[in-house]
């Protein structure tokens, strides 16, 4: 049985091919020749001007350019809280690390500086009162005062005449050198002045008493007393003796008017004790 070649109309079609033909759309009608129509129209006359394209609406959003955003962001000044970008790491070999001992020394120096700064910032504590160290003179036992240390040239009881003042101070230096050390602080120039002045005052008073001129009863007796040398001696020594008595703590309570004899006796005994010391105690009888 002879078969027809493929594609011929007479060839039998299978069921599958039939289905394809049924499902395929009908062939479109062939459109006229557009190229020929355009050419013909161009030959017939000029083409009408084309309408200008309407501008795009302003309200239509323009899509942002993604390529310009990095440039805009780069030109913006940094804000108050913006941090500058870290510079890119430099290419090349890394710097050589210092030896370990260099790092240790640097750290120790930094710690020492911080410690000194902290100490300087703190207020200095109040220093405890240090006990006063006694000087060499104070440490050594105080010896007897010298005659020069007891002299006061401006004392009011000293005589006004320079010759008499100098003579008295020379006598005092000599006498003070004979005083025992335990009494040197009491043997003052005022004491020696009373030693010499009180006997003169007692003698002048006794002389006036013997002449009944110590307490005159009338104007005539008063005139005689004022002209007498004993009264002049008494009046000369009385104010100076009173000023010298005020410098002696052991005798300032005694009065020159009412206790002249008692004061004179005490001064004489004390002067002897200053030079000779206390008398030895009397031996008892067996």
C-alpha positions in Angstrom: 0.0 0.0 0.0 1.5 3.2 -1.1 1.7 6.1 1.4 1.5 9.7 0.6 4.4 11.9 1.5 4.3 13.9 4.6 2.6 17.2 4.5 0.3 16.3 1.6 -3.5 16.9 1.9 -4.2 13.5 1.3 -2.2 12.1 4.1 -4.2 10.9 6.9 -4.2 12.8 10.0 -4.1 11.4 13.4 -6.3 12.3 16.3 -3.7 14.5 17.9 -3.1 16.6 14.9 -6.8 17.1 14.5 -7.0 18.4 18.1 -4.1 20.9 17.4 -5.8 22.2 14.4 -9.0 22.7 16.2 -7.3 24.6 19.1 -5.1 26.9 17.0 -6.6 30.3 16.2 -7.8 31.1 12.7 -5.3 32.8 10.6 -5.5 36.6 10.6 -6.5 38.5 7.5 -3.5 39.9 5.8 -3.1 43.6 6.5 -2.7 45.9 3.5 0.8 46.9 2.5 1.6 49.8 5.0 4.9 50.6 3.3 3.2 51.2 0.0 0.6 53.4 1.6 3.2 55.6 3.4 5.2 56.1 0.2 2.1 57.0 -1.7 1.0 59.5 0.9 4.5 61.0 0.9 4.4 61.5 -2.8 1.0 63.2 -2.7 2.1 66.0 -0.3 3.9 67.2 2.8 3.1 65.5 6.0 1.3 67.5 8.6 3.5 68.8 11.5 3.5 66.5 14.3 2.0 67.6 17.5 4.4 68.7 20.3 4.7 66.4 23.1 2.9 67.6 26.2 5.2 68.4 29.0 5.2 66.2 31.9 3.1 67.3 34.9 5.0 69.1 37.7 3.2 67.1 40.3 4.4 63.9 38.9 7.3 62.7 41.2 10.6 62.3 39.5 12.3 59.2 40.5 15.6 60.0 42.4 18.8 59.2 40.8 20.5 56.6 42.8 24.0 57.4 41.4 23.8 61.1 42.7 22.9 60.3 46.3 26.4 59.4 47.5 27.7 62.7 46.0 25.0 64.8 47.7 25.6 63.0 51.0 29.3 63.6 50.8 28.8 67.4 50.2 26.5 67.8 53.2 28.3 69.4 56.3 28.4 67.0 59.2 25.7 67.6 61.8 26.3 68.3 65.5 26.3 64.7 66.4 27.9 63.4 63.2 31.2 61.7 63.6 33.8 61.9 60.9 34.4 58.7 59.1 37.4 56.8 60.0 40.2 57.2 57.5 40.9 54.1 55.5 43.7 52.1 56.7 47.0 52.9 55.1 48.4 50.2 52.9 51.9 49.1 53.5 53.9 47.3 56.2 52.7 47.7 59.8 54.9 49.9 62.1 57.3 48.0 64.2 56.1 47.4 67.8 58.4 48.8 70.5 60.2 46.3 72.7 58.5 45.1 75.9 60.8 47.0 78.2 60.0 50.3 76.5 56.3 49.8 77.0 56.8 48.9 80.6 59.0 52.0 81.3 56.4 54.3 79.6 53.6 52.8 81.7 55.5 53.1 84.9 56.3 56.8 84.1 52.6 57.5 83.4 51.5 55.9 86.7 54.1 57.9 88.6 52.9 61.1 87.0 49.3 60.3 87.9 50.3 59.5 91.5 52.2 62.8 91.9 49.3 64.7 90.4 46.8 63.1 92.9 49.1 63.8 95.8 49.5 67.4 94.8 45.7 67.8 94.4 45.0 66.6 97.9 45.2 69.3 100.7 48.3 68.9 102.9 47.3 67.5 106.3 47.9 69.8 109.2 51.4 69.2 110.6 51.5 68.0 114.1 53.1 70.4 116.5 56.7 69.4 117.0 58.0 69.7 120.5 60.3 72.6 120.8 63.8 71.4 121.1 65.5 73.0 124.0 68.4 75.1 123.1 71.9 74.4 124.5 71.5 77.2 127.0 68.1 75.9 128.2 69.2 72.3 128.3 72.2 73.1 130.5 71.4 73.9 134.1 71.0 77.6 134.6 73.9 79.0 136.4 73.9 82.1 138.7 73.2 85.4 136.9 76.1 87.6 136.3 76.4 91.1 137.7 76.1 92.7 134.3 72.8 90.9 133.6 71.3 92.5 136.8 72.3 96.1 136.1 69.7 98.5 134.8 71.4 101.9 134.1 68.0 103.6 133.8 66.8 102.7 137.3 65.2 105.7 139.0 66.9 105.2 142.3 70.5 105.6 140.8 72.2 108.9 141.5 71.8 111.5 138.8 75.6 112.4 138.7 77.4 110.2 136.2 80.5 109.9 138.5 78.5 108.7 141.5 76.5 106.3 139.3 79.6 104.8 137.8 81.3 104.5 141.2 78.2 102.7 142.6 78.0 100.2 139.7 81.7 99.4 140.1 81.2 98.7 143.8 78.2 96.5 142.9 80.3 94.4 140.5 82.9 93.8 143.1 80.4 93.0 145.8 78.4 90.6 143.6 81.6 88.7 142.9 81.7 87.8 146.6 78.1 86.6 146.8 77.5 82.9 147.0 76.0 81.3 143.8 72.8 80.3 145.5 72.0 83.9 146.4 73.3 85.6 143.2 69.7 86.1 141.9 68.7 88.0 145.0 71.8 90.1 145.2 70.5 92.9 143.0 71.9 96.5 142.7 68.7 97.8 144.5 69.5 95.5 147.4 73.0 96.8 147.7 71.7 100.4 147.5 69.4 99.6 150.5 72.4 98.1 152.3 74.2 101.5 152.0 71.2 103.8 152.3 69.2 102.4 155.2 72.0 102.8 157.8 72.4 106.5 156.7 68.6 107.1 157.1 68.6 105.4 160.6 71.5 107.5 161.7 70.0 110.7 160.4 66.7 110.0 162.2 68.4 109.1 165.4 70.3 112.4 165.3 67.2 114.5 164.8 65.4 112.6 167.5 68.2 113.4 169.9 68.0 117.1 169.1 64.2 117.0 169.4 63.9 118.0 165.8 62.4 114.8 164.4 58.9 115.9 165.3 59.1 119.7 165.6 56.5 121.4 167.8 56.7 124.9 166.3 57.7 126.9 163.4 61.1 127.6 164.9 61.9 123.9 165.5 60.7 123.1 161.9 63.1 125.6 160.4 66.0 124.1 162.5 65.1 120.6 161.2 65.0 121.7 157.6 68.4 123.3 157.8 70.0 120.3 159.6 72.3 118.1 157.5 70.8 114.9 158.9 67.4 115.9 157.7 68.8 116.7 154.2 70.4 113.3 154.1 67.2 111.6 155.1 65.2 113.5 152.5 67.8 112.7 149.8 67.7 108.9 150.4 64.0 108.5 151.3 62.4 108.6 147.8 65.3 106.6 146.2 65.1 103.9 148.9 61.3 103.7 148.4 61.8 103.0 144.6 64.6 100.5 145.3 62.4 98.7 147.8 59.7 98.1 145.2 62.1 95.9 143.2 62.6 93.4 146.1 59.8 90.9 146.5 61.0 89.9 150.0 60.9 93.4 151.5 58.4 95.5 149.6 55.7 94.9 152.2 57.6 96.8 154.8 57.3 100.6 155.3 60.2 103.0 155.6 58.3 105.2 157.9 57.0 102.7 160.5 59.4 99.7 160.0 62.7 101.4 159.2 64.6 99.6 162.0 63.1 96.2 161.2 63.9 96.6 157.5 67.4 97.8 158.2 68.1 94.8 160.4 66.8 92.3 157.9 68.8 93.9 155.1 72.0 93.8 157.0 71.5 90.1 158.0 70.7 89.1 154.4 73.8 90.8 153.1 76.0 88.8 155.4 74.2 85.6 154.5 74.7 86.3 150.8 78.5 86.5 151.3 79.0 84.0 154.1 76.1 81.6 153.8 74.0 80.2 156.5 75.7 79.8 159.9 76.2 76.2 161.0 73.6 74.9 163.4 74.6 75.2 167.1 75.8 72.0 168.7 73.6 70.7 171.5 74.9 70.3 175.0 75.6 66.8 176.3 
